[in-house]
Every structure is written in C-alpha cells, then in structure tokens.
Amino acid sequence: MRIILTICFLVVFLSPGYSYSKAQQNIFDVYILGLKLGRLNYAVELKDNLYSAAGNLRSTGIFSVVSKYKFEASSQGKVENGLFKPKYYSEKSDTGRRKEEKTLLYSRSSIELKTKKIPKPYWQDPNEQLDTLDPMSAIIFILKDQKRTNICAQDFAMFDGIRRVKIKFTHGEETSDGHLNCHGIYTRMGGYSAKELKDGRNFPFNVKYEYQNEFYKVISFQIETNRGRAKFVRR
C-alpha cells in the first residue's frame, strides 16, 4: 500500500491560466481498493508572477496503525506566458522504516539534484529535464480550478530528480450527473529499473470536474496501478 500511495502522489497535476489571489487550501481523501487509507493536503499561492506550493500525503485510519507513512513536498517558481517554471523543489518521505530527502535547484541551463541516494545507471540526467515540471508543480497542474478551454488538454512531462514521466489527457465527456470526466495516460519514460518497467509503463487515469462559479473544480481523481485502483476525493 505504501508503494501505491507514493505512485499516487506523483501522479497528480495542474494547468496554468487561473490566478490565486491568496493561498488556497485543498484536501483530498485517498482510497485504495475502496478503503480510505490516506489524505492529501496542499496549498497554492500565486502573486506577482511567482508561485509557491506545499503539500503532504499521510496514511490515515486503520492503515496509519499498521504502517505510518508521510510524504511532504514543496515547490517555488515563476509564471512565464501562463507556464510554470520551477526554481526549487524539495521532498521528504518517512515510511516508518526509511527516511529520504531530495532537493532540485533549477537554473536556466541546469537542474541540480541533491540526494543521499547512490546514483543508478538508469537514472535520468537532470540537465536534460528542463522542459519538465517537478511533482509539486505538477500537482497544481491538474487539481486546480480551470476554464472550459483548458479542460482535457493537458500534455506535459514531470521529473522528480530521478524519473521522467509523460502525463497526457486524451479525451473527455460529460456525465449523466452533469459533471465533466477527462481521461488520460500516465507513462513511465525513463529513470526506472527493468523490474519497475516490467511492472508497467502506462497507467490510465481520469479526472472528474464539477462546474462552480464559472470554473471547473476537480472533485475526484482516479488512477489504475498494477497494484489496484487508487482514488482521490475532494472533501
């Protein structure tokens, strides 16, 4: 279950175009195989073409008794022509048995990775990932409010310092209850071991939006993994 929680945290996104006048708090309950096992909290602030975001994913309920899990991340950057340009990213994870930290520092021509992990041959070169979003920026990229013109059109790459993935929305449709359902594919591109790639490369997902006050708000996000279905539901 810990692995699924980690996968889920890295597979949430954003789409630029709507400005927050102040920090906005967001809470999603996380269900795995139908059981509520975690909670995602995050906040975003945009001001003067600068943005900052922070979030955490924690185990809750029965799962927190069996295995305490915590994942924290933060990101800062600027907005250029409606696009997010990360300048800093950090993450901390605590599985109860192992603690890890990682930091990404961005410049115009390079990305510096700081980690205590020993590099593996299959890791992606950070300096070739300047066209990507970090995981926290990517979270804002899909779960934020947006207008109809931006719905179901996101297509971007994400890099966590080791792995590169492609996140592409493919199509969408209106549901019988008046919501908008967008479908997409999460694809592992590089930085994975042969065993990880054998477990799967492509993972379908869908995001459900509800129309509120001239914007579409995400009410749930669901992804299929090789270990079961995971779903985020807004509180």
N, C-alpha and C positions, 0 to 999 in steps of 0.2 A: 504493500500500500504506500510506503514511503516513496518508492520509485514513481508511482503514478502521480502522487502529489507534486513531485519535482517536475515531471513532464508537464503537468497541467499549468504550473506556474509559468513555465517558459513558453506556453502556447497561448498567451493572451496578448491583445494588440491595441492599436489606436488609429485614428485618422485625422490629420490636421484640418483646420478650417473653422473651428469654433473656439473663441477665446474665453477663458475663465477670468472673471474679474477678481476672484479671490479663491483661496484653496477650497476644493470641493472634496468631501469625504465620501467614500464608496465602500460598501460592504457586500460581499457575496458569500453565501454558504456553499460548501463544496460537497457534492455527493459522489460516491464511488460505488458502483454496483448497487445503486439505490439507497445506500446508507450515508447519512450525514456524518462525515469524518473530518472536515476541516472548515476553515474560514479564511477568506481573502479580504484584507483591508488595504485600501490605498487612498492617497490624497494627491491632488494635482493643483499646481498654481502656475498661471501664465501672466506675465507682467512685463511690459516694455520689450517685447520680442524675446524674452527669456522664459524658460520654463524649468520647473523643478517638480519632482515626483518621488514619492516614497511609499512602500507597501510591505506587507508581510503576509505570509501564509503559515497558519498554525494548525496543528491537529486539535480536534475538539471531541467532546463526548467520550464514548467508550474507547475510541482509538487513542485518545490522549492518555488514557490509563495504561493501555498496552504498550504504546510506543510514542513518546513525546517527540514531536517534530516541529521545527521552526525554520522558516526561510525569510530573510529580510533583504530588501534591495532598495537602492535609491539612485536617482539619475538627475543630472543637470545639463542644460544645453541652451541653444538659441533656436529661434524660428526664422528661417530664411525662405521667402517666397512661399509661405504656407507649409514648408517642410521642416521636420525636426532634425537638428544637427546636434548629436550628443557631444558633451565636453568631458563628462565624468560619469562613471558608473561604479557602484560597489555592491557586493552581496555577501551575506553571511548565512551559513546554514548550520544547524545543530540537529543531528538525528538522534541524540541521546547517547550514541556510541562514538560519533565522529563529528568534529567541528571543522569547518572550512571557511576561508575568506578569499575574496578575489576583487581586484580593482582594475578598471580600464580608464586610462587617461588618453584623451583624444587631442590631436593637433591637425593641422591642415593636410599633413603628409604621412602621418603615422598614428598607430594606436599602441600604447604601452600597456602590456599585461603584467600585473603584479600578483603573484600567487606562490604559495609554498609547495605546490604540486610539482613533481618532476615531469617535464615535458615529454610527451609521447610522439613517435614519428608521424602519426596520423593527425595530430593537431593542426588546425588551420593557422596560416601565417596572419597575425593581426593586421599587419600593414597592407594586406590585400583585402581588407574588410571595411574600407572607408565608406562604402555605399550601404552599410547596414545600420539598423537600429539596435541598441542594447535591449536586453529583456524588459527593463522597467519602462523605457520609452515605448517599446512595443505593446506593453500592457495598455498604455493610454491610447495607443493607435487603434484599438478595436472596441474598447469598452466605453469610450466617450460618447456623449451626445453628438449627433451629426444630422445634416440636412439630407433630404432625399437624393440629391445629385451625387452624394458620396457613398451611398449605400451599396453594398455588394461589389465594390470596385477596387478594394484594397489589394495591392500586389507589391510585396516588399520582402527584403531579406533581414534576418536577425542574426546577431553574433554575440555569444556570451563570453568570449575570450578564448574559447576552445573550439566550439562547434558553430557551423553555419547552417541555417535552415531557411527555406523559402516558404512564405505564407501567402497563399493566393486564394482570393474569393472567386468562385466560378460562376455562380448564378444565384438567383433568389426568387421567391414567390410569396404572395400574400396568403395568409392562412384563413381558415374559416372564422376564426375569432377576431379578425381584423388586424392581426399582427403581421410583421414582415419577417420572413425567415431567409437568412443568407447562408449559402453553403460554400465550403472551400476545402483546400487540401494543405496540410502541414507536411512539408517534405524535408527529410534529412539530406543535406547537400554535401557536407564534409565535416571532418573532425571526430568522426565516430569510429569505434573499433569494428573489426569484421563481425564480431559477435553481436554488437548493437545493431549493425545494418541487417544482419540475418534475422533479428527480431522484428524488423520492419523499417521501411523507408517512408511510406506515405500513410498519413493518418487523416481521415475525413473529419470535418467539424462543421457545426452550424451555429449561427448566432441569431437569436430572436430579438426583434426590436418592437417597441411599443411607441406609438405617436403621442407625444406630450408637448404642448406649448410650442408648436412649430418646429420641434426637433424630434428625432427618433432616439429613444433611450434603450440601451441594452437591458433586457430583463432576464436573459439566460444565455449561457454559452455551453456547448456540449462537444466533446471530442471522443472519438473511438481510439483506444490504445490496444496494444497487443495483450494487455492485462485487464481489459474491461473498459466499460464506458464511464467517463467522468463528466460531471455536470456542475456548472456554477450557476447559482440562482440568486438574483439581487434581492436584498432584504427590503 
